[in-house]
Amino acid sequence: KAGVTQTPRYLIKTRGQQVTLSCSPISGHRSVSWYQQTPGQGLQFLFEYFSETQRNKGNFPGRFSGRQFSNSRSEMNVSTLELGDSALYLCASSSDRGPYEQYFGPGTRLTVT
Amino acid sequence: EDQVTQSPEALRLQEGESSSLNCSYTVSGLRGLFWYRQDPGKGPEFLFTLYSAGEEKEKERLKATLTKKESFLHITAPKPEDSATYLCAVQASWTGGFKTIFGAGTRLFVKA
C-alpha cells in the first residue's frame, strides 16, 4: 500500500507571496491532518479534514487555509507569507474507524525569504 | 488544559546502554497514545499505539507501556541507528471529532 505523498518537497518563496501544498493520503483513509513543525515550536496542529469538511482547527491565523477533495486528497494554502512561516509542513492521514494512528508524509520544506 | 510533556529533552547513551523515555499527559477522553520516531528532515514514522492503562507493545529493541498518567518507551541495548527524535502524541475526543496533541520529543543520541 502506498504511503502518504506530499508535493512539492521543497519550496522557496518571498514574503507576501502565497503557496499551495498538496497531500495524497493512504488509500482508504478519509481523515487528513496538517501540521507545522519548527525547531522552536515542535509539531503544531493546523487543521483536520474528513469527507471534504474541516472537522478540527488549531490556533493559526486565517492566512492558513485548506480543503479536501472527494478523493480525500488535500491541499493547504498560506497567503501573504511571512518569514516566520518557514517550516516543515507535514500531512498525516488516518482511518476514522480505528486504529487511529496517523501516518505521515515526508513533508514540504517551505523557506520564506 | 490538555498537555503532553516528554522527558528528557535529549538523551545520550552508549551503544548497549538501556534506558527509558517518558511521556506524561493530561487529557480528558483519551482515545489513544502514540509513539513515533522522526529522523532529521523526514516525517514521523509510526511505532506504537496504546489504548488503555496496563497495555504494552514491543518492536525489536523498543517497548512501550502505558499507565493512566504516563507512557514509557524503553530502549533495550540501543544501537547507533536508533538515534532519532522520539515523539509521543495523545489523541482525545473533542467537539466534532478528536484532537491530537504532540509532545516536544526526546532527541536520542546513541554512540558506538
Interface residues (C-beta under 8 A of the other chain):
Chain A: V4 S33 Y35 G42 L43 F45 E48 F50 R55 N56 L88 L90 A92 P99 Y100 E101 Q102 Y103 F104 G105 P106 G107 R109
Chain B: R31 G32 F34 Y36 G41 K42 G43 P44 E45 F46 T49 L87 A89 Q91 W94 G96 G97 F98 K99 T100 I101 F102 G103 A104 G105
